[in-house]
């Protein structure tokens, strides 16, 4: 079962939003989904705790000594396992990386995000050396405005492309619905379209991103 880790230490990088949107998308499609929250800030745990109707399994674990067993247990129960990481320096990082089928590094197209993403990839490469195995990782452009990239955004995205860093072609757009799921403690399909602007576009964006992720995993690329 695919184990997807979302990794970035920068606040506001859309790490929790990425997990929530993807986990919700696969659950809406009928897949069994587990989310392991290792972050003491508990963004994902708080979101799921407010939604007892959700089919997404939640496990909280902050001890690196137990994380391998937790991942094995959830991989045996769910078709998709997502792991919310705590940050760069935690002793949880390398054990989690050792089990990841893919590491998603969400980032906005800003100089500071680019710097932090570079640090994230440096640590992933360090863990590859420690574990003596490749760790697939991809950047996910987050909080972009469809069809309206700024000059700085285009410049940073071009620099990443020149560096041959793998990226998702689907962006996680700036959508009010992605904020509303945390505010309301609900999944996208549970939101009221009369109260949330652009809900269908958010659903389409989430489903497109989930489809690209599934295609990547199935292709083994």
N, C-alpha and C positions, 0 to 999 in steps of 0.2 A: 504494500500500500504506500502511495507517495507520501513522503514526509517533507513538508515545505516549511522552511525557516525564514522568518522575516527579520532582517538585521540592519540596524542603524542606531547610533547612539545620540543623534541630534534630535532635540526636542522639536516637535512639529514636522517631522519628516514624513508623516502619514503612515507610520509603521502599523499602528493599531487600526487605522482606517483600511489599510490594505488587507489585513487579516479578516476584519469584519466583513468587508465587501466580498472577498473571495469565499469565505466560509459560508456566508449567507447565500451566495449564488449557487454553490454546489448543493447546499441543503434544499434550496427551492427546486432544484432539478431532481430531487429524490435521492441524492447520494447521502450515505452516512458520513458524518463529519465530526472530528474531534479537534478541539483547540486546547493546547497546553500553554497556560500562561505562566511564564517564569519571571515576569516583571513585577516587582513589588508595588509599582504604581497601580496595577490591577485594572487598566483601562478596559481590556477585553472581559475580564471577570465581572467587572461592574456592569458592563453592557449586557452580558448574558444573564446576570443575576436579576436584572429588571425584566427579563422576558422568559418566564417559566414555560411559555408555549413553544419556545424554540426547540427544534430537534437536535441542535448542535450540542455535543457533549463538551463539558468544560472540566478541565483538570488544572488545579493550581499546584505548582511545584517550584520551590525556591532552593531546594537542596541538590547540589550537583551529584551527590552520592546516590541519589535515587532516580535521577532523570533517565538513565538508560532503561530501567525497568518500566517506568511510566510510559516511555515512548513505545516500548515493545507491547505493553498492554493495550495502548490506544491503536496501534497499527493492526492489532489482531481484531479490533472491534469496528474500525471505521475505514471507509474507502479512501478518505483524505484526512491527513493529520497536519495541522498548522501549529507552529510554535512561535509564540511571541517572546522575543529575547529581551534581556534586561539592559544590555549595553556592551561596550567594548571590553571593559576590564574584569567583568565577572568571571569566576571560575566555572560557570555554567557554559561558557561559549564553546570551548573545544569539544566537550562531550556532545553538545547539541549538533555542532558542525559534523561530527563523526557519523551522525545518523541521517543527515540531510540529503535528500535527492535533488533538492534545489534550494539555493539561498536567494531570496529576493531582497534587493537593496533599494528601497524607495527613496527618491530624492526629488527635490524641486530644482529647477534650472536656475540656481543662484550660485555665486562664488563660494559661499560658506557651505552650501549643500555639496558642491563639487569637492571641496576639501574633505568634508566628513565622509563622503562616499569613497574617496581615495584611501582614507584611513581604514575604512571597512574592508575594502578589497585587499589592502596590505595585510590585515589580520587574517583574512580568509586564506591568503597565500601562505602565511606563516603556519596556519593550522594544517594546510596541505602538507607542508614539510614535516610537521610533528606527527601527523597521522599516516604519512607516506601514501596518500591517496588523493585523487582529484576531488575538488568540491565545486560542482557546477554553481555558478552565480550569475544573476542578471540584474541590471538596473531597471527599475520601474519609474518612469517619469510621473510625478504626482502633482496634483493640484494645478494642472495645466488648463488653459482656457481653449476650447476647441476652435481651431482656425484663426486664432489671434495670438501667435507667439510674439513675444517682444524681441527686440534686437539682441538683448543679453541672453535670453532663452535660446535663440537660434545659435548664437555663438558658442554657448556652453554645450548644447547638444551636438554641434558640429565637432567640437573638440573631443567629446566622448566617442563619437563615431570614428574619428581619425585614430583614436587609440585602440580601436578594434575591441572595445569592451562590449560584451553581449548586452543587449537591451530588449525589452518588450516593445513590439511595434504598437501595441495598444497602450494608451496613456490612461492613468487614473485621473479623470478630469475634476475640476473644481465644480462640485454640485452641492446644492443646499441639502439634498436628500442624504448625502453621505455624512453630513453633520447631524441631520435629524434622527438618524438611527440611534445615535448615542444619546441625544437629548430625550427621545421618546422611549428608549430601551426596547426597540423593535427592529425587525428585519425590514428590508426595503418593501416587500410585498404587503407588509402590515401597515405601512404608512398611508395616510389619507391624501389622495391625489389633489383634493380640493384645498388642502392646507400646505402642501409641499410643492413648490415650483419645480417643474422639469423632472417629475418623478419617473416618467417613462424613459426619458433620456438617461437617467441614472441607472435604471434597470438594464437598458441596452448596453451601457458602458460596462457594467458589472459582468453581464453575460459574455460580452466580447472578450474581456480580460480573462474570465474563467475558461473560455473556449481556447484561447491562445495558450494558457497554462496547461490545459489538458492535452492539447496537441503536442506541446513540447515534451511532456512526460511520456506520452505514448510513442513518440518518435525516437525517444532516447537520444535526441540531438544534444 
